[in-house]
């Protein structure tokens, strides 16, 4: 005689089913996913208990909720004797971690630490989906999937969408302890078509940020190097350090290994690249080569920051030829700096290595050391400021000289508002000492001397505004007079800290316009200029400047070409227009004070509307300011960034060499990046680069690369030419 008990829900409290719910949750997610003492809500249309067989049956919209996790099914059958349960019909389990598991039927056993679902569909927090004819879960251990289909692509499966790619396996497994997913006898389908077959594929799961192991290889081809295969290996050494080995085989030229080491501390960072190889060079076949590129920075205490760079190569061209580094000059340096409220300290030592065919040992300058100290403090009144600077510099192997320089500067600055304008001025005393040794063995000339210069400057600015064409225009005319006393020794001093000088609006009003310590020009000069600002709804914001410097006394050193003996400098001017139409236009340059011939021009047009970004630049130097600089430098460049779709971007870079030289270096690069695919699971890029630069065994570069990167799997081999 069977005995049944009937309950009306949701009023009844069923402690047995509460236990079922708790254990069912643990079977799927493990003990960490649920708090065992959390309250459980239980709902069902009807519940039947067969006391004779110790079976409890809940039917009709069964819903269990605990700590935000939800289990629903059409029916749940629980056997108290065997401690087994079965959920039947539209089984769905949702977790607060973002997981969703679906099944037609799910069985739980072994104290509910083991669950089997048939068939099964699981969605993970990042959108990854696994379909299986059968899924078997073990609490805290490996989960197994029979005849599985794996894809991280985001698509609406409920509306019949298919993933752009998936892995179809005879069996798959997920090990939460090792955070690894393994697929056996797997075929990769792209757009539903089988493309590749693999006996085994293993990859990190969705919880992994980084992991040790082999990375995707790359394959390239060129007529110089032949087929090039690079196999990277990544190794985690700790929570804040790792290393990567990139082993490359150049079929025609040898082998190389690039080691990349990274480590982070609380207040320090280290990044180091070491290249070792046995490669063909311009000097011999299969030569042992090595290079290092290491960067270290750290806070070392008491406000000091330390930066160390080590860049060195055993051979001039192999870094560029084999694609390890593109620089033609390597600089090793050790720098210590400190900044507090009113003081600045800097200590620098550096050594240069030139890698171009024109570089010699005489060009590899060593700075040992360069010391700089600056202190700013209040003056005798509230408006005054006093600046003190001390510096020492030792240059070895600097082209034709060895040089030691000591310098000290004290400057007093003041300003006051006067008659609607601003009057400012400064007085400075600069002392320098030089010890210069010529590297010319025939003369072996030594020059040792000191000089003292007083620099006095005063200027006046008178801003005002006018209304013109219904638009306000602000003007600020400015005039400044400077006197520099002392003897002129500029023809005796190697110019090192002003060699890249260009007269422009930024330095025309600096008392010593050359800014450094090597070029100090005794005499007097008057600097004038005017700045104009305007804004309206049609043109936008307009900023313009024009100025000129007049040397009233003193001579122009022979090292300058700025109109030689003329009193006037080049005219300098600039204009910038920021329009309301997503476009910025700017121009700056200088023109001869004699005939207005354009000696330098820099023009730029930028456009950006969010989807399209265009930059056009033209630069020309027809007459360099220093005779040591190169004349007739002219180039134009064009950069286009076009967003074709939400995740598809095209980038084009083109530089044209317009100089009169016979050797033209027109550089081209184009790329197409498909960042997310249609479903955020694939990255596709197409890159083209052309550079005609050559140096000994470095040939002209023309390269095309195609790369497909699948989420979790890495990249298919890239083919380049």
ABEGO torsion letter per residue (X at the ends): XBBBBBBBOAABBBAAAAAAAAAAAAAAAEAAABBAABBBBBBBABBBBBAAAGBBBBBGGBBBBBGGBBBBBABBBBBAAAGBBBBBEGBBBBBAAGBBBBBABBBBBGGGABBBBOBBBBBBAAGBBBBBABBBBBBGBBBBBBGBBBBABBBBAAAGBBBABBBBBABBBBBAAAGBBBBBGBBBBBGGBBABBBABBBBBBAABABBBEBBBBBBBBBAAAEBBBBBBBBBBAEAABBBBBBBBBBAAAEBBBBBBBBBBBAABBBBBBBBBBBBBBAABBGBBBBBBBBBBBBBAEGGBBBBBBBBBBABAAAAAAAGABABABBBBBBBBBBBBAABBBBBBBBBBBBABAABBAAABBBBOBBBBBBBBBBBABAABBBBBBBBBBBBBGBEABBBBBBBBBBBBBBBBBBGGBBBBBBBBBBBBBBBBBBABAAAGBBBBBBBBBBBBBBBBBBBBBBBBGGBBBBBBBBBBBBBBBEBBAAAABBBAAAAABBBBAAAAABABAAGBAABBBBEBBBBBBBBBBBBBAAAEBBBBBBBBBBBABEBBBAABABGEABABBBBBBBBBBBBAAGBBBBBBEBBBAAAGBBABBBBBBBBBAGABBBBBBBBBBABBABAABBBGBBBBBBBBBBBABAABBBBBBBBBBABABABBBBBBBBBBBBAAEAAGABBBBBBBBBBABBBEABBBBBBBBBBBBBBGAEBBBBBBX
